[in-house]
Amino acid sequence: MQDTANPAEIKPEGSGFLPGLAIDSVIFGFHESQLKILILEYRNTGLFALPGGFIKKNEDINDAARRVLTERTGLHDIYLEQFYTFGDIARYDPEPLQKILEANGITPTNDHWLLRRFVTVGYYALVDFTKAVPNPDRLSDRCAWYDLGNLPPLMQDHQQIVQKALETLRANLDHKLVGLNLLAETFTMADLQSLYETILDQKLHRSAFQRKMLSLGILERIEKKYSGGAHKAPYLYRFAHEPTP
């Protein structure tokens, strides 16, 4: 069993961390025409959750989110967006955290800081699936990618956090360079359309989609390289800059 002796996060008093405030992150990746999300599985509990963490007293909240994401993916300079704060009283349920602690050989007292009510700040992150190296935290066995349409049951209100993140991602498609972080540096128009269709969960008309994307002024077309085959190679594109408001 992994040694979990006295890491700061699981000490009863939670010294060094802001009380009652947490971070939960929906980490999106795109691979083989599937939108994927990184999920933690807690050992000996059957519980699944979004990667999360806490804010140190001397740490900016966005820096804390970047730190947590780097710990879980091994990546730096991740595209990160704060999208919602989840603070309903109904989300408070100490039972899963107690079960996780006990499964790791810790018997928490009733006033253990992790068993108190938390408000969580939701972030979504867009990462290069091929470069991420999923890494579990101290209390979990496994950190792995799951298809968006085939997620395991998530603890507490994490399914609602995923849904809100997806809604925000969809709303941001035409205003932020979402594909910049989910596609290769160069891509075809078909690759970009496949990404949009996967995020939106709907088919798009090819010609209309191409006209719309070109009109945004965010794509730079790259000179084609011909292979000498019977069919012309498709144009390659890369993102040039943010769309004009």
Secondary structure, DSSP 8 states (H G I E B T S, - for coil): ----SS-GGGSTT-TTEEEEEEEEEEEEEEETTEEEEEEEEETTTTEEE--EEEEETTS-HHHHHHHHHHHHH--SS-EEEEEEEE--GGG---HHHHHHHHHTT----TT-GGGS--EEEEEEEE--TTT------TTEEEEEEEEGGG----STTHHHHHHHHHHHHHHHTTTS-HHHHHS-SSEEHHHHHHHHHHHHTS---HHHHHHHHHHTT-EEEE-----SSSS----EEEE-S----
